[in-house]
């Protein structure tokens, strides 16, 4: 009997030693910062030599070699251009309005050019093979272009000056703009892409409601961005002097880099909104459904709310105070230097990259709120320094001191 009891006790001890302790919680890796670093050079691969240097492209050289003639079309003053056709359109800033057409005669007869009101209409009015129509170049000289609309499948390239401009894409053709492009409104409603390099604007509203991509680079004073389509929006060089409002739904990815002041972001469905360079006094973020919001930079206050399976990735966002609320199976990564007020409901989780004592007013309703004790430049020694010290040392907010141990 004693032997049997001793054997049972030994097996119990052995079983206890074989059970591994639960793994320490780890945050969701934030690799989105690296993926937002893009080069405008990749955006303009679909352009030609005329767009880059002003020299004749291959189509123009082939037309000249074939003996195709250049035809000048008489036009009156206009400030709006609407294009519909398979031909190429080249637009330059000039002192007087001009239109020249170069290409095979059979294709030239299929193009109608006329001005109605203040709008120049360039249209393909006869069925001609796209291969033949693509050999036509319509070169437009516009003194003060205010609106450019793409309604067809052809390529549009423009070298512009600093005049207020609205760009609309309702066709399948791509649009490339260069120079001092003072964009005011951008609307994308089809498969075509809009690319502008050298943007110089203070107040820009964007509506993305199609399948194409919007690429902007320069000094982009973004005001509002509304996304309801399935394409992407990439903006490099955001320089805002006013709050930015972003509202997304459906699918697609929004990449912003620069200085995004006081962003107010609502992301729904399966959209992703990634912002590098948050600045200002307040960030308001709401992610629903399967949406993902990622932010880096600094702000005094963060107010974030997630639901369903959405994610807020903000371990690279340094804030002073954070007010957080998660629902369902959503998740948050956050970093703060002063206080964190958090509430996790249902099966949601909140990972705080910092010491536990910064979490105050803690409320949890079946969710998990974890202080990972992974201090970074946002909160290391935060109790001994003012917030201004944090702002002066934000270039690497994700650095963790090698020998740091949480209290």
Number of C-alpha atoms within 10 A of each C-alpha: 6 6 8 9 10 11 11 11 12 12 12 11 10 11 10 10 10 8 8 7 7 6 6 6 10 9 18 13 9 14 10 18 16 8 9 18 13 14 10 17 8 8 21 17 8 10 16 16 11 16 20 13 9 11 12 13 15 13 17 18 12 14 18 14 9 11 11 15 14 17 13 13 13 12 15 14 17 21 17 21 21 17 26 22 26 23 28 22 22 19 22 19 19 15 9 13 18 20 19 15 20 22 26 19 12 11 22 22 12 15 19 14 17 14 16 12 11 12 18 24 18 21 19 21 13 12 10 15 10 14 11 15 23 18 20 24 23 22 20 22 18 23 19 21 23 18 19 23 20 26 20 22 20 22 23 26 23 23 20 22 20 16 18 17 22 19 20 21 27 20 23 20 25 22 25 21 22 19 18 20 26 25 27 22 17 20 20 26 21 23 20 25 25 25 21 26 22 19 24 24 23 18 18 19 18 21 21 25 20 22 20 25 25 24 20 25 22 21 22 25 25 29 22 19 19 17 26 19 22 20 25 22 22 21 24 24 21 26 21 23 16 16 18 19 19 20 18 26 21 16 21 23 21 23 22 24 23 20 22 26 25 24 25 17 20 21 26 23 17 19 29 24 25 22 24 24 19 23 23 18 15 22 25 16 21 23 30 24 20 19 29 26 27 24 27 23 24 28 23 20 20 26 16 21 23 29 23 18 19 30 29 26 25 24 28 27 27 31 31 22 21 25 16 19 24 33 22 18 19 29 30 28 22 25 32 33 27 20 18 24 16 20 23 26 20 16 17 27 26 24 23 26 25 26 21 15 12 19 20 12 12 11 15 17 14 13 21 19 23 19 21 17 17 19 26 23 24 31 24 20 13 18 11 7 12 12 17 8 11 21 18 8 11 18 10 12 22 19 15 16 12 6 5 12 10 11 7
